[in-house]
Amino acid sequence: MPDEKDEKGNADERSNGGDQEGQQGDADKQTKKGADELQAELDSIRAALKKANAEAANRRKKLTEFETAEQKRKDAELTEIEKLQKASEAAEKRAATAEAGLRESLLRAAVHLEAVKLGFHNPEDAALADLSGVTVEDGGGVTGADVALKALVKSRPYLIAKNTDNPDIDAMKRGKEKKGAVSDEKKESVNRRFGL
């Protein structure tokens, strides 16, 4: 019996081995078929991934170009704004300088006029006065020049001419003025001389 068992065991092993080989063959076929399917699926996934990566790269490139163009536009806009701001600042500075010059001219003219009215020998001597109290109003009027020059005259009276009467320079009045009567004798001598 042991022989029968051995033979039977061997036969069982063979039949099991045959079944196993068949099953393994089927499994290999299925594995091969599954591997081919998996490989095809992997290839299709790789192709889709490659396509998606290419599309993403294309979009990134377009986005970069768009961002660059937008940045250039903003830079140009800022440059224009900066140019306008500089021009505005320069115009304000010129206006302030012109206004200061105008105020200075008004102040000098008012002081000179007041010096002439007060009878200064030389109206430029009015520059010796303390002009800190003299102001130029927004309307262009000057106040305080008379007070400053009167204070200067008080401290330095020699700046004023002794005769402060202004001469009358009206030519129409000269012929009508009577400073003294002309005698009849003078009139006759003049008439004879000129044959009148």
Buried (B, 14 or more C-beta within 10 A) or exposed (E): EEEEEEEEEEEEEEEEEEEEEEEEEEEEEEEEEEEEEEEEEEEEEEEEEEEEEEEEEEEEEEEEEEEEEEEEEEEEEEEEEEEEEEEEEEEEEEEEEEEEEEBEEBBBEBBBBBBEBBBBEEBEBBEEBEBEEBEBEEEEEBEBBBBBBEEBBEEEEEBBEEEEEEEEEEEEEEEEEEEEEEEEEEEEEEEEEEEE
